Amino acid sequence: MRRLVIDLRSRRPAWRIPDRSIAAIRETAGPGWEVADVAAPADSDGDGGAGAPEAVAAAAGAEVYLGYGVPAGVAQAARGTLRWAHSGTAGVASALAHLRGAGVILTNSAGVHAEPMADWVLAAVAYFARGLDVMVAAQREGRWAKDEFTELRWPVRELRDLRLGIVGLGGIGTAVARRGLALGLRVASVRRRPERGGISGLAWIGGTDQVGRLCADSDALVVAAPHTTETAGLLDATLLARLPAQAIVVNVARGSLVDEAALRDALDTGHLRGAALDVFAAEPLPSGHPFWSHPRVLVSPHVCAVTTRFWERETALILDNLRRYLAGEPLVNVVDSDAGY
């Protein structure tokens, strides 16, 4: 009997697979499949964790594995039988490393998180553009800060007056672009393959070699590209300096894409209005890190994708791909091992 392993019972309720989704997977797989539901808590943080012993044991002889990343032990236990692995995360760097040379089709959850993350991005831009950070600080101090606003000590801008730049135009970047255009912002973007274009209404789309141009053309810069060898350290001091005065930086990609020391310098000098960060080079953000108390930084603990609707979208993706797999059809969200996403 063919074997499918479900290793999605995250220790975090937001990402823990509900029983109804497991039942739907069993029904879709049909009678020819043994569906093993791993009860041990799975690590859904980042690109997935090391894998519980129960998951490794269940993976022996498995043809299909559904988890958060692909733990090394799981990849080893299923070597020679595993044909398709799906990750409930968008990032798959560790999974690619564990599956290298195994001939396994790897799919991820890119796009599943796009809608809530795009909501968060626009909220973060508005947080600084409309001076909500100043209001929150004044409230904590019990201070009536009306004069600070009416005397224009802070640049309080309307969203439609902002130029929005997006690094990466995949599912997340596209969802951000749609919202920006709907609110009247001018939107431009760079992506690895600019020939793929983008949604209607963008001011321009360039390749990653034009990220400097994008910085100079953005009052709010959103980093939404995956971590690869090409994007690591992408937003450095030189590019940050090209951003207009009082620009806003938003990072919902990976902390590795932004030089945090250079970003802190740009904030300290007042060159940047603010930075909304959901991801960091070290997570959890270490105690005592300057970002915790920085008046121009919004610290979000890698939760911008959290939504009560995650499993609605994730289940639909898994079932669609399972039906495709059983029918011998091409899967969606297949990871390009060369690109890294």
NORTAPE-V327398 format. One record per backbone hydrogen bond with DSSP energy under -1.0 kcal/mol. NH is the residue of the N-H (numbers start at 1). CO is the residue of the C=O. E is the energy in kcal/mol with one decimal. If there is no record, write none. Layout:
NH_CO_E + NH_CO_E
//
This chain:
2_32_-1.4 + 4_34_-2.7 + 5_64_-2.7 + 6_36_-3.3 + 7_66_-3.6 + 10_8_-1.9 + 11_42_-1.7 + 15_12_-1.8 + 17_8_-2.2 + 22_18_-1.6 + 23_19_-2.5 + 24_20_-1.8 + 25_21_-2.1 + 26_22_-2.4 + 27_23_-2.3 + 28_24_-2.3 + 29_25_-2.5 + 30_26_-2.0 + 33_30_-1.4 + 34_2_-3.6 + 36_4_-3.0 + 38_6_-2.8 + 42_9_-1.7 + 48_45_-2.5 + 56_52_-2.0 + 57_53_-2.4 + 58_54_-2.2 + 59_55_-1.6 + 62_59_-2.6 + 63_3_-2.6 + 64_3_-1.7 + 65_84_-2.0 + 66_5_-2.8 + 67_86_-2.6 + 75_71_-2.5 + 76_72_-2.3 + 77_73_-2.5 + 78_74_-2.1 + 81_78_-2.1 + 82_78_-2.6 + 83_63_-3.0 + 84_63_-1.9 + 85_105_-2.8 + 86_65_-2.8 + 87_107_-2.3 + 88_67_-2.6 + 96_92_-2.6 + 97_93_-1.7 + 98_94_-2.2 + 99_95_-1.8 + 102_99_-2.5 + 105_83_-2.7 + 107_85_-2.5 + 108_333_-1.8 + 109_89_-2.4 + 112_109_-1.8 + 117_113_-2.0 + 118_114_-2.5 + 119_115_-2.1 + 120_116_-2.1 + 121_117_-2.4 + 122_118_-2.1 + 123_119_-2.1 + 124_120_-2.6 + 125_121_-2.4 + 126_122_-2.3 + 127_123_-1.9 + 128_124_-1.3 + 129_125_-2.8 + 130_126_-2.6 + 131_128_-1.0 + 132_127_-1.5 + 133_127_-1.3 + 135_131_-1.8 + 136_132_-2.5 + 137_133_-2.1 + 138_134_-2.3 + 139_135_-2.4 + 140_136_-2.1 + 141_137_-1.2 + 142_139_-1.1 + 143_138_-2.9 + 149_145_-1.1 + 150_146_-2.7 + 151_147_-2.2 + 152_149_-1.5 + 153_148_-2.2 + 156_154_-1.2 + 157_129_-2.3 + 161_158_-1.7 + 162_159_-2.1 + 164_186_-3.5 + 165_220_-3.0 + 166_188_-1.8 + 167_222_-3.2 + 168_190_-2.9 + 174_170_-2.5 + 175_171_-1.9 + 176_172_-2.4 + 177_173_-2.4 + 178_174_-2.4 + 179_175_-1.7 + 180_176_-2.6 + 181_177_-2.8 + 182_178_-2.2 + 183_179_-1.5 + 184_181_-1.4 + 185_180_-2.6 + 186_162_-1.7 + 188_164_-2.4 + 189_204_-1.9 + 190_166_-1.9 + 191_206_-2.3 + 196_193_-2.0 + 197_194_-1.9 + 202_199_-1.1 + 203_187_-3.5 + 206_189_-2.3 + 210_207_-2.4 + 211_208_-1.3 + 214_210_-2.0 + 215_211_-2.4 + 216_212_-2.1 + 217_213_-1.0 + 218_215_-1.6 + 219_163_-2.2 + 220_163_-2.0 + 221_248_-3.1 + 222_165_-3.2 + 223_250_-3.2 + 224_167_-2.6 + 232_228_-1.6 + 233_256_-3.0 + 234_231_-2.2 + 235_257_-2.9 + 236_234_-1.4 + 240_236_-2.6 + 241_237_-2.0 + 243_240_-1.0 + 246_271_-3.1 + 247_244_-1.4 + 248_219_-2.3 + 249_274_-2.2 + 250_221_-3.0 + 251_276_-2.3 + 252_223_-2.2 + 257_254_-1.8 + 258_255_-1.4 + 259_235_-2.5 + 260_258_-1.1 + 263_259_-2.3 + 264_260_-2.5 + 265_261_-2.0 + 266_262_-2.2 + 267_263_-1.8 + 268_264_-2.9 + 269_265_-2.1 + 270_267_-1.0 + 272_266_-1.8 + 273_247_-2.2 + 274_247_-1.2 + 275_296_-2.4 + 276_249_-2.8 + 277_298_-2.6 + 278_251_-2.3 + 289_286_-1.9 + 292_289_-1.7 + 297_294_-1.6 + 298_275_-2.7 + 300_277_-2.6 + 302_300_-2.3 + 306_303_-1.9 + 310_307_-1.0 + 313_309_-1.6 + 314_310_-3.0 + 315_311_-1.9 + 316_312_-1.2 + 317_313_-2.1 + 318_314_-2.6 + 319_315_-2.8 + 320_316_-2.2 + 321_317_-2.4 + 322_318_-2.5 + 323_319_-2.4 + 324_320_-2.0 + 325_321_-2.9 + 326_322_-2.5 + 327_323_-1.6 + 329_324_-3.0 + 335_106_-3.2 + 340_336_-2.9
//
